[in-house]
Amino acid sequence: MGYQLTAGLDVAELALWAFFLFFLGLVIYLRREDHREGYPLEEDVGGRVHSSGIVADPSPKSFRLPFGLGTVYQPNPADRDGVMYKGRRTAAWTGSPLEPVGDPLQAGIGPGAYAIRAERPDLNMEGHPRIVPLRVQPDFHIAPNDPDPRGYTIVGADRVIAGTISDIWIDTADRLVRYLEVATPSGKSVLAPMFMASVDRKRRTIELDALCGHQFDGAPETPGSNTITLNQEERVQAYFGAGYLYATPGRAEPFL
């Protein structure tokens, strides 16, 4: 009698094995694909990039950018800058919490962490820089019923004056204010995220409680090109985001 491949197997068992093999292949495929953007190819200390056994690096995939911006390849270890933060582990084991070294607002840790993004502006659907100051966009204006923050005084969490709003940077795609351009008392010009600010129309003041007043001077300076790159946006958001944990010593302490 000849050998029967399916002897002792029924349709339900074959379907179960088919599902198991499909799901196993799907998991391996997804684990390979998530290696394209860093995790878990980079060690948390040192930033060393390496592959890992059965879910080793996928072959590079090309992504063509719009508006003739070229082609990028992922994964691309050449894009890695190694350690981007200034900190040390609080314990010897991998994955232990990090504490900042030096200025915690610029350490790149916790809410101040950032990604290395492209040194080019974000673009709108027409291929023009998406975020620009209002002064270079005559076709845009502030709605009559909304407060015009230009000329307002901006204060920090300690109610100390951080500067004066000299202009606003608008998102021409979403039609909203993204950043406030702040002229500090020292003569420096910095950008502050609008979504972290609270406007007091009666007092003509803006409170941004992420930082104390004197800490605005340490924020990334306003670009002189009337555009802001994706990487510059990361740094602005990281600096002010770090303030919610590190602006004052008390914020870094536990509640209980």
Secondary structure, DSSP 8 states (H G I E B T S, - for coil): ----TTTT--HHHHHHHHHHHHHHHHHHHHHHHGGGGSTTTB-TTT--B---GGG-----EEEE-GGG--EEEES-GGG--S----EEESSSSTT--EEE-S-GGGS--GGG------SSB-B-TTSSBSEEEGGG-TT----TTS---TT-EEE-TT--EEEEEEEEEEETTTTEEEEEEEE-TTS-EEEEEGGG-EEETTTTEEE-TTS-GGGGGGS-B--TTS--BHHHHHHHHHHHHHHHHHSSGGGGS---
